[in-house]
Amino acid sequence: MPFPDFTATVPVFIRRLAQAHGDREVIVLDERRLSYREAEQESARLAEGLLGRGIGKGTRVAVLMPNGPDWLVAWLAVTRVGAILVPLNTFFQTRELRWILGHADVHTLLTVSEYLGHDYLARLEGAAPGLEESTAGALRLTALPHLRQIFVWGGSNRGWAESDADLRAGGEAFAQDDFLSAVEESVSPADAMAILYSSGSTADPKGAIHSQGTVLRHAYNLASGRDLGPTDRVWSPMPFFWVGGFVFSLMGNMHVGATTLCEETFEPGTTLAFLERERITVALGWPHFGKALSEHPDFQSRDLSSLRAGNIPDLLPTSLVPEDPLLRPTALGMTETCGPHTWTRLEGALPESRRGSFGSAIDGVSHRVVDPETGTELPQGELGEISVRGYSLMQGLYKVEREAVFEPDGFYRTGDAGYFDADGILYFTGRLGEMIKSGGANVTPSEVEQALVAQAEVKEAYVVGLPDADRGQTVEAAVVLEIGESVTGEALRARIKQELSAYKVPRHIVVYASGTLPFSDTGKIDKRALVEDLEGRIGTP
């Protein structure tokens, strides 16, 4: 298995990249550009500022920022001093912010004031009663007892926050005597680098702990399996707060000295102009992005001839992408495995004999398929629950005892259903549970159901996923109202948009009369029958 030929820590990683690639652009955000050398220098200054504020090995530092140079520099600075990165979803509403900041025991928050209409400062005040009356640097909040300081990039008008300039200025004393270098030398591959949150099989997200060595090695390994080099300019709208955008895209690009292209917003016409100007060579993302771009009136007139690889079918020449989706190479992964744990090279087409397959195990990763009920290993070719073990597997789940996470011999049961054929090729058939995968994001039905039932008029709520050619699945809901109550599905959608991230909000909320929903003989909602009924009522895209 290909591993980097250097000590797998962020301090070593960024210093080597700065030496090897210097003035080559590491990231572009609209008109803003940052070179590998500048990334090393700016993250060093910010790291010294963090040290000046008492942040060091093991400190949990959350980052709430969109893709771009600021996110990249913040991540590098945090992990260069051995602190633990907690990336926050930029779609989070107040309730979600409160839960993650509290569960992760975040000590310091690095954030922007707003993004795409999301007022993070107001949401933070809603998440932490008493914050509005607090003084910067002296936070003492019962709702978030570990949170001590908040830094807002560009400054703010809040008395409880400081600016990124204040943070950097506080590190001047640590810029002397090679103090940062001494701190960096104490960082080891075994140290935790990040706690990456994703939705689990329950309503509460799970925080996967990944070490510096795991993240750097797996990103390198994945990059080695791609046709990628230092002259590549990679556009990927996948957010850095998810493992796909962070490990597979951003870090994979960095390992080979490539440039990551980002935008403040995705708007098909503007994005096409941006991709033409930046001479994109690789496009990574979800199919619905490509569909939106290819259907825009400007698509045919834009010169994207530099584009040569990727996984967005609508943007690539037909010679590179099979028309049949089941013959397109793909992989299977999850946050807990730091991204893909099976792999097929993205180029070309699958043979007919491997239609619908998800590749074979990545070197250094092993699998077994077990009976979901008993945990007994099943014979080759028999459908069951996929279990995984290997170098890319997380160290554990935050605040969950190891014995409750892993099998005694170190395997992790993924909750995914599938089987391996005689050649070791995986065929994934879906989640054992009811997780909805929409546009690359995991949506837990119970979380959306709770938000709906919290509405005064709603007695019952049931959430399912319907198949969608572009997004994989769409989130859909059925509700039954309390006797005497009246409200439309659109009115309910408008309300819960204020409580849930946009990708969790149902595309349709259908109001059912009491007694008309399909139930099984055991008194449980028959979600398979509900899916069929909803398809009949609203159709499928």
MOKACOR-V254967 format. One record per pair of residues at least 12 apart in sequence whose ideal C-beta (glycine too) atoms are under 10 Angstrom apart, sorted by the first residue. I is the first residue (numbers start at 1). J is the second residue. Records with the same first field share a line. If there is no record, write none. Layout:
I->J  J
This chain:
1->217  218  220  221  224  362  363  364  365  390  391  392
2->217  220  221  222  223  224  225  363  364
3->213  216  217  218  220  221  224  363  364  391
4->16  213  216  217  219  220  221  223  224  255
5->220
6->216  220
7->185  187  188  189  212  213  216
8->188  189  190  193  211  212  213  214  215  216  217  218  219  220
9->79  80  82  184  185  186  187  188  189  190  191  193  211  212  213  216
10->43  47  75  76  77  78  79  80  81  82  85  184  187  191  193  212  215  216  251
11->40  43  44  47  76  79  80  81  82  180  181  183  184  185  186  187  212
12->80  184  185  187  189  212  216
13->40  76  79  80  212  215  216  219  220  251  254  255
14->26  36  39  40  41  43  44  47  72  76  77  79  80  184  254
15->40  44  80  181  184
16->36  40
17->36  37  39  40  76  254  255  256  257
18->35  36  37  38  39  40  41  43  44
19->36  37  40
20->36  230  256  257
21->35  36  37  39  230  254  256  257  258  259
22->35  36  37  38  40  257
23->35  36  37  38
24->36  37  230  231  257  258  259
25->38  39  233  257  258  259  260  261  278
26->38  39  40  69  72  73  250  253  254  257  258  259  260
27->39  67  68  69  70  71  72  73  250  253  254  259  260  261  262
28->68  69  233  235  259  260  261  262  263  274  277  278
29->66  67  68  69  70  71  72  260  261  262  263  264
30->68  261  262  263  264  265  270  274  278
31->274  277
32->68  69  70  262  264
33->69  259
34->68  69  70  72  73  259  260
35->259
36->230  254  257  259
38->69  73
39->69  72  73  76  254
40->73  76  80
41->73
42->69  70  72  73  74  76  77  168
43->72  73  74  75  76  77  78  79  80
44->73  76  77  80  171  175  180  181  184
45->73  77  167  168  169  171  172  174  175  180
46->70  73  74  76  77  78  80  81  110  151  164  167  168  171
47->73  76  77  78  79  80  81  82  83  168  171  174  175  180  183  184
48->77  80  81  167  168  170  171  172  173  174  175  176  179  180  183
49->77  151  164  165  166  167  168  169  170  171  172  174  175
50->74  77  78  80  81  83  108  110  151  167  168  170  171  174  180  183
51->77  80  81  83  170  171  173  174  175  179  180  183
52->167  168  169  170  171  172  173  174  175
53->107  108  137  148  149  151  162  166  167  170  171
54->107  108  148  149  170
55->77  78  81  82  83  107  108  148  149  167
56->81  82  83  183  186
57->81  82  83  84  183  186  187  188  191  192
58->82  83  84  107  191  192
59->78  81  82  83  84  105  106  107  108  148
60->78  83  84  85  86  101  104  105  106  107  108  109  146  147  192  194  195  398
61->74  75  77  78  79  81  83  84  85  86  104  106  107  108  109  110  149  151
62->74  78  84  85  86  87  88  97  100  101  104  106  107  108  109  110  111  147  150  195
63->75  77  78  85  86  87  88  106  108  109  110  111  112  194  240  241
64->86  87  88  89  90  92  97  100  101  109  110  111  112  115  118  120  123  124  150  152  153  241
65->87  88  90  110  111  112  115  120  153  240  241
66->90  112  115  116  118  239  240  241  262  263  264  265
67->90  236  237  238  239  240  241  245  246  249  250  260  261  262  263  264
68->112  240  260  262  263  264
69->260  262
70->110  111  112  153  154  164
71->87  90  110  112  153  239  240  241  245  246  250  262
72->240  250  251  254  260  262
73->110  153  164
74->87  110  111  151  153  164
75->87  110  193  194  240  246  250  251
76->254
77->110  167  168  171  180
78->108  110  193  194
79->187  191  192  193  194  212  215  216
80->180  183  184  187
81->174  180  183  184  186  187
82->183  184  186  187  188  191  192  193  212
83->107  108  187  191  192  193
84->104  105  106  107  191  192  193  194  195  209  210  212  398
85->110  192  193  194  195  196  210  215  241  246
86->100  101  103  104  105  106  107  108  109  194  195  196  197  207  241  398
87->100  194  195  196  197  239  240  241  242  243  245  246
88->100  101  104  106  109  110  111  120  197  241
89->197  198  205  239  241  242  441  501  503
90->111  112  115  116  118  120  239  240  241  501
91->115  116  118  239  241  441  500  501  502  503  504
92->118  120  123  127  241  500  501
93->118  123  126  127  451  496  497  498  499  500  501  502  504
94->120  122  123  124  125  126  127  128  498  499
95->123  126  127  447  451  498  499  500
96->123  127  197  205  447  499  500  501  504
97->109  111  120  123  124  126  127  128  144
98->123  124  126  127  128  129  143  144
99->127  197  203  204  205
100->127  195  197  204  205  207
101->124  127  128  141  143  144  146  147
102->127  128  141  143  144  145  146  147
103->195  197  204  205  206  207  398  399
104->146  195  197  205  207  398  399
105->144  145  146  147  195  398  399
106->144  146  147  148  150  195
107->139  146  147  148  149
108->139  146  147  148  149  150  151  167
109->124  139  144  147  148  149  150  151  152  161
110->149  150  151  152  153  164  167
111->123  124  150  151  152  153  156  161  164
112->152  153  154  156  164
113->152  153  154  155  156  157  158  161
114->152  156
115->264  265
116->264  265  266  502
118->501  502
120->150  152  156
121->150  152  156  157  158  160  161
122->158
124->144  147  150  152  158  160  161
125->158  160
127->141  143  144  147
128->141  142  143  144  145  147  150  160
129->141  142  143  144
130->142  143  144  160
131->143  144  147  150  158  159  160  161
132->158  159  160
133->159  160
134->147  150  158  159  160  161
135->159  160
136->149  150  151  152  156  158  159  160  161  162  163  166
137->149  150  160  161  162  166  170
138->160
139->160  161
141->160
149->161  162  166  167
150->162
151->163  164  165  166  167  168  170
152->164  166  167
153->165  167
187->212
188->211  212  213
189->211  212  213  214  215  216  217
190->211  212  213  214  395
191->211  212  213
192->209  210  211  212  214  215  394  395  396  398
193->209  210  211  212  213  214  215  216  395
194->207  208  209  210  211  212  214  215  243  246  247  338  394
195->207  208  209  210  394  395  397  398  399
196->208  209  210  215  241  242  243  246  247  335  336  338  394  398
197->241  242  335  398
198->241  242  243  334  335  336  435  441  442  444
199->335  435  436  441  442  443  444  445  446  447  504
200->335  336  397  415  433  435  442  444
201->415  431  432  433  434  435  442  444  446
202->433  444  446  447
203->444  445  446  447  448  449  450  451
204->444  446  447
205->335  442  444  447
206->335  336  394  397  398  399  400  405
207->335  394  396  397  398  399  400
208->243  334  335  336  337  338  393  394  395  396  397  398  405
209->336  394  395  396  397  398  399  400
210->243  246  247  335  336  337  338  392  393  394  395  396
211->338  391  394  395
213->391
214->247  337  338  390  391  392  393  394  395
215->243  246  247  251  338  339  392
216->247  251  254  255
217->338  364  391  392
218->243  247  248  251  252  333  337  338  339  340  341  362  364  365  390  391  392  393
219->246  247  248  249  250  251  252  253  254  255  338  339  392
220->251  252  254  255  256
221->252  255  338  339  340  343  362  363  364  365  391  392
222->247  248  249  251  252  255  331  333  338  339  340  343  362  392
223->247  248  249  251  252  253  254  255  256  258
224->252  255  256  363
225->252  331  340  343  344  345  346  359  362  363
226->248  252  253  256  258  282  284  309  310  343  345  346  347
227->281  282  308  309  345  346  347
228->252  253  255  256  257  258  281  282  309  346
229->256  257  258  281  282
230->253  256  257  258  259
231->256  257  258  259  279  281
232->253  256  257  258  259  260  280  281  282  306  308  309
233->253  258  259  260  261  275  278  279  280  281  282  306  307
234->249  250  252  253  256  258  259  260  261  280  281  282  283  284  309  310
235->249  259  260  261  262  263  271  274  275  278  280  281  282  283  284  285  289  307  310  312  315
236->248  249  250  252  253  260  261  262  282  283  284  285  289  310  311  312
237->249  261  262  263  265  266  271  283  284  285  286  289  312  440
238->250  284  285  286  289  440
239->262  440  441
240->260  262
242->335  339  440  441  442
243->333  334  335  336  337  338  339  340
244->284  285  286  333  335  339  340  440
245->260  262  284  285  440
246->335  338  339
247->333  335  338  339  340  392
248->284  331  333  338  339  340
249->282  284  285  339
250->262
251->339
252->284  339
253->282  284
258->281  282
259->278  279  280  281  282
260->282  284
261->274  275  277  278  279  280  281  282  283
262->274
263->275  278
266->285  289  292  293
267->292  296
268->289  291  292  293  294  295  296  297  298  299
269->293  296  297  298  299  302
270->296  298
271->289  292  293  296  298  302
272->292  293  294  296  297  298  299  301  302  303  304  315
273->298  302
274->302
275->293  302  303  304  306  307  315
276->298  301  302  303  304  305  306  307
277->302  303
278->306
279->303  304  305  306  307
280->304  306  307  308  310  315
281->304  306  307  308  309  310
282->306  307  308  309  310  311  312  316  346
283->304  307  308  309  310  311  312  313  314  315  316
284->309  310  311  312  346
285->310  311  312  315  439  440
286->311  312  438  439  440  441  470  471  472
287->311  312  313  314  315  325  328  439  440  468  469  470  471  472
288->312  314  438  439  440  468  469  470  471  472
289->312  314  315  439  440  470
290->310  311  312  313  314  315  316  321  470
291->312  313  314  315  469  470  471
292->314  470
293->312  314  315
294->312  313  314  315
295->314
299->314  315
304->316  317
305->317
307->320
308->320  347
309->346  347
310->346  347
311->328  329  330  331  346  347
313->325  328
314->470
316->346
319->348
320->346  347  348  349
321->346  347  348  349
322->348  349  350
323->349
324->349  350  352  355  356
325->355  356  469
326->350  352  354  355  356  357
327->348  349  350  351  352  354  355  356  357
328->344  346  348  349  350  356
329->343  344  345  346  347  348  349  350  354  357  358  359
330->342  343  344  346  350  356  357  358  359  428
331->343  344  345  346  358  359  360  362  426  428
332->344  357  358  359  367  386  388  414  416  418  426  427  428
333->358  362  388  392  414  416
334->386  388  394  412  414  415  416  442
335->394  442
336->388  392  393  394  396  397  405  412  414  415
337->362  365  388  389  390  391  392  393  394  412  414
338->391  392  393  394
339->362  392
340->358  359  362  365  392
341->358  359  361  362  364  365  366  367  386  388  389  390  392  393  412  414  416  426
342->357  358  359  360  361  362  365  367  386  388  418  420  424  425  426  428
343->358  359  360  361  362  363  365  426
344->357  358  359  360  425  426
345->359
350->425
353->421  423  425
354->421  423  425  427
355->427
356->427  428  429
357->418  420  421  423  425  426  427  428
358->386  416  418  420  425  426  427  428
359->424  425  426  428
360->420  421  423  424  425  426
361->388  390  420  424  425  426
362->388  390  391  392
363->390  391
364->389  390  391  392  393
365->388  389  390  391  392  393
366->387  388  389  390  410  411
367->386  387  388  389  390  411  414  418  420  424  426
368->384  385  386  387  388  389  407  409  411  413  420
369->381  382  383  384  385  386  387  416  417  418  419  420  426
370->382  384  385  386  387  407  411  413
371->383  384  385
372->384  385  413  415  417  432  433
373->385
375->387  407  411  413
377->411
378->419  420
379->419
380->419  420  421  422  424
381->419  420  421  422  427
382->419  420
383->417  418  419  427  429
384->417  418  419  432
385->413  414  415  416  417  418  432
386->411  412  413  414  415  416  417  418  419  420  426  428  429  432
387->406  407  409  410  411  412  413  414  415  416
388->410  411  412  413  414  416
389->406  407  409  410  411  412
390->410  411  412
393->405  406  410  411  412
394->406  412
396->412
397->412
413->432
414->428  431  432
415->431  432  433  435
416->428  429  430  431  432  433  435
417->429  430  431  432  433
418->430  432
431->465
433->445  446
434->446  463  464  465  527
435->465  473
436->448  463  464  465  466  471  472  473  474  475  476  503  504  506
437->465  471  472  473
438->465  466  468  471  472  473  474  475  503  504  507
439->468  470  471  472  473  474  475  502  503
440->471  472  503
441->471  472  475  501  502  503  504
442->503  504
443->463  465  473  474  475  500  501  503  504  505  506
444->463  504
445->461  462  463  464  465  475  477  504  506  527
446->461  463
447->463  499  500  501  504
448->461  462  463  475  476  477  496  499  500  504  505  506  509
449->461  462  463  477  478  479
450->463  499  500
451->463  477  492  495  496  498  499  500  504  505  506
452->477  478  479  492  493  495  496  499  500  506  509
453->479
454->495  496  499
455->479  481  482  485  487  491  492  495  496  499
456->481  482  485  487
457->479  481  482  484  485  486  487  491  492  495  511
458->477  479  480  481  482  485  487  492  509  511
459->479  480  481  482  483  485  514
460->478  479  480  481  482  512  514  517  525
461->477  478  479  480  492  506  509
462->476  477  478  479  480  510  512  517  518  525  526  527  530  534
463->475  476  477  478  479  504  506  509  527  530
464->476  477  478  506  525  527  528  530  531  533  534  535
465->527  531
466->507  508  531  532  534  535  538  539  540  541
467->531  535  540  541
468->507  540  541
469->540  541
470->541
471->503  507  541
473->507
474->506  507  508  538  540  541
475->500  503  504  505  506  507  508  509
476->506  507  508  509  510  530  531  534  535  537  538  540
477->489  492  493  496  505  506  507  508  509  510  511  530  534
478->506  508  509  510  511  512  516  517  518  525  527  530  531  533  534  537
479->492  506  509  510  511  512  517
480->511  512  513  514  515  516  517
481->511  512  513  514
482->514
483->514
485->511
486->511
487->509  511
488->509  511
489->506  508  509  510  511  538
490->508  509
491->509
492->505  506  509  511
493->505  506  507  508  509
496->509
507->538  541
508->534  537  538  539
510->530  533  534  537  538
512->530  533  534  537
516->533
517->529  530  533
518->530  531  532  533
